[in-house]
Amino acid sequence: MIITATVENWMSFRHPTTFSMVASRERQHGERVPKLAKYQTRVLPIAAIYGGNASGKTNFFKALRFAQWLIVKGTQPDSLIPVEPFRLDKAAATQPTRFAFELLVDETIYAFSFAVNRKAVLEEKLVQISSTSEKVLYERRDGKPNFDESLKKDPFLQFAFQGTRDNQLFLTNAVSQKVDTFRPVYDWFKDTLELVAPDTRFAAFEQYLDESHPYFATMNALLPKLDTGIARLGEVEIPFETLSLSETLRNKLLEEVKETETVRLLDAADNERFLISMKDGELTAKKLVTFHTRQGETDARFEISQESDGSQRVIDLLPAFLDLSAPASRKVYIIDELDRSLHTVLTRQLLEYYLANCTTDSRAQLLFTTHDVLLMEQDLLRRDEMWVAERDAAGCSTLVSFSEYRDIRYDKDIRKSYLQGRLGGVPRISGATLLAPCSAL
């Protein structure tokens, strides 16, 4: 679970900005807020980030995606680090971009932070936090490592650090060198954190769209209830050789798809979805299709491209909500523009489905950005679960929780206050310009 995430000098976030999932003292919906008894704290299972266009919502999403990429995949030798510092202040170009995370991993909290510029990792630190103390497992500063006393006697750690490139995180290289001491944090970014962008092409949950996966049956049970008109999903096998793929993509699939693994491939030109699997060393392909009930006859088959944008979005998102709602799930999904192409009632149903499965023992989390103010209701979300992204006159973004506004009570109409501009995060539009007659424009 995410405890806190801080970004600084990244895109529109000029100054340190911290997003916290630590629950406030309010009691509303307390039955579904996870408790960390070991740390005597509670962590929220959900958070919605509102804000006007260009307020910083997507920039925050991109910050998390960059951090995940740098940790899990990392840079190639001699390549630059693709950081994007704040551009509206010349001084920011020469200052490092900073990221800091507090994460719950296997019931232990870790603090991981790093500072980078385009050429090198300048600082890096990993701390293991217990209920009574903090242990700095390692700290990297000025190109030198400082290990905890319990690790200093391990000569291989020094060897691994010496082999870490300037443009590479030590965490990434250490795990690649089979140092398991730091693997829990690496694995959290690799396997637990799932980032879903509006234009995602390879979804993190592609395997759930395979008929052999147990979620597939659950999806078919839920789809008719969501007023999509879809009776069920299905697959049609097609020869892999007949797919119109570039040589580069074919080679990438051959290299990256592992035995018994399945990935979802989207053909943007025809908007068709294919399930590519590796079985016995050979790639196989299936095409995802939908079936609609036809009176008195067998079900009618439709191509995915023939479904509405909203129905396609539901097919994309349902596996994520099933994954989040599964017993003992520890997944953390961050979805940018959750409400894209979805009716507000349908979006709310998905959120309620997830929240109904949250308890004080839950460890899953859902963070999402949205413009749908109809979801801004306290019977659905707590005040500390609703955030607003705001951009000031200097172009700097900040994130503020509604719980920080003292005049917002549990029975107050938050939506009205938000739309009136009292909470920030709404577009600042000059009405005089937009209402001017055409002859004056």
Helices and strands as residue ranges (DSSP letters): E 2-8, E 17-20, G 30-32, E 35-36, G 37-39, E 41-42, E 46-51, H 57-72, G 90-94, E 97-105, E 108-116, E 121-129, E 134-141, E 144-147, H 149-152, H 155-162, H 170-176, G 180-182, H 183-187, I 188-192, E 193-196, G 206-209, H 214-222, G 223-226, E 232-238, G 240-242, H 247-256, E 262-267, E 272-279, E 282-292, E 300-303, G 304-306, H 309-325, E 332-335, H 344-355, E 365-369, G 373-375, G 383-385, E 386-391, E 397-401, G 402-404, H 414-419, H 431-434, G 438-440
